[in-house]
Amino acid sequence: MVSQSRPAVSVAPGRVAFFDLQRQQRRIHDDVRARMDAVLNHGQFILGPEVEQLEQKLAAYAGVPHAIGVSSGRDALMIGLMALGIGPGDAVFVPAFTFAATAGAVCSVQATPIFVDVDPDTFNMDPADLERAVAEVIAAGELTPRVVMPVDLYGLPADYEAIGKIALRHEMIVFSDAAQSFGGTAGNRRVGGMAPISATSFYPTKPLGCYGDGGAILTDDDAIADAVRTLRSHGRQGTGDVAVRNGITGRLDTVQAAILLAKMTIFDDELVRRDEIAALYDAALAGVVGLQKRPAGYKSAHALYTIRSDERDRLKAELDANGIGNALFYRLALHQHPAFAEVPKRPLPVSERLADTVLSLPMNPDLTDEEVARVIAVVREFVSA
């Protein structure tokens, strides 16, 4: 099942890396080098032509009018919230089971994150608990519900249809945290076009990653796009030095844009390979450990392949002992982080349970079928022991 475009790679017996960016780098080395040299030659290191080229390609890929490159996935969330005018007294509803940057960005604009529990099958924001959380905030009368920020966990798009209906009833906007999911789809819509505004990350280990920090904001709203472009460059418009808004230094570097342009030439092929690897895991591990459920018509970008086990810590130790890379995403639900101790308390049992049971297995497009089989064998042997 190894894609024809991917050469065979010799690996040490028994050792399977969790991430291995060097294999990909060897495949695209010449293209990356040529594009980086072009940047060095023209010298436009800030908002050079490669940034605009990348933005056009990202927008076309997602099927939206605007993509704006920014300095990181977290900055994409923060700048997006700033563009929406979110601040003190505003409630932003985020899933309780995700990376800390989601809630951290809300706190950075002095708004209040409200944690929403997640669905036990998809691990994404639970629309039913979102309804409860919004009702609680309205009843308390201290905050104004403004934004729902679903996260496409592990690359799987959230239930934007159900979430969008709730947001519409309460006059909120949906802001997608698509840090892990660029390349994913739901029906005929691609990530980046499922919400009025979306933020993604180009951290090196993401499905589309650069060689440093980077991110993008995608939107179909001209006013939001204009605000984002202003905010990412100190709040200035055009090339002038007058700040019209209180912005930040949040631009995507030209060198990183050049690297991403090279990676976009192989992106679709890599998504196919990620699907192949996920299918191998699915077939071998269904009924053996808990799997993230992908609803019909949804396609994950497979940033991570994450299983559930009540014996998670012992299974992790077994994988470690056998040289199988693995990681815990995430060991804590957001309300369990000290940084968010002041966030309003709500019952979040599914998120807490996931934090105790999830374990991510190797997932990258350069894994061989042999390596995937090694991972599967260790997991199955552990469960059957």
C-alpha angles and dihedrals in degrees: 000000000000108000114253091234090061116080121220112267125208111229134183111262112265096004118113119173120221091220124010112179093166093075091055091044091056091052095052100028098117095047093046092048093050093050093047090049089053089056091048089051098050093038098211095135096163117057092343122170093275091065092058091044090053093046090054092050093047092049093048091047093052094040097239132120097237138046118166120192116226139177101266144343092262091050088050089059094046095045090047091053090048090051089053091052094244117164146123115358094022124118119217115190114218133170114262093222110066143078117310093244091076094064092030091063090053091052090048091066090045093248122131122252114218112203118227123194121242135235112266092224105042096025088221129119112303109230091205092057090044088060090052093047093051091049090051093051092048091048092050090053096204100104136040116232105233113149140026111204111190118187122219093223117214088351099304114126115240124239095277094168094060094036092048092055091053092047092050093052091053097040093246129139123234113231111186119218096209096164092132102029114061104137094034123119142199114197107317095336126096126212108272091044100058097085136031088256131016134183125205136182131228095195106152096257096050119106088258104030137162129208096268137004121328143137145169142221118218125194145154091214116097094201093051090048092051091049092050092051090051095045095050091059104051092284092293125140120222115332097322126115097228114109109219093177135023099261139160140231096268109141128135111244116245092232091056091048089054091052091049091051088058092047093050089064089066099029099102092047090051092051088054090052092048088054090051092052092047089051090054091050092045094052094048102038104038107117090012099076133358115278133198107256117232110203119229111279094022123113120193124215085221097223084162135009106218129185133186127231133167085215092051098139094048091046090051090052090051092051090048091051090052095049095252114145115231140154143196113245097198127006093173135035112233095257088056093062115099089225090067099042091120095053113113110272122243133163109267106171099155093051091049091049093050091051088058097046113031124106127174120220127204111292123169132121094250096061112117123226087247091058093047088052090053091053092048092048093054092048095047093045091051093051094046095047 
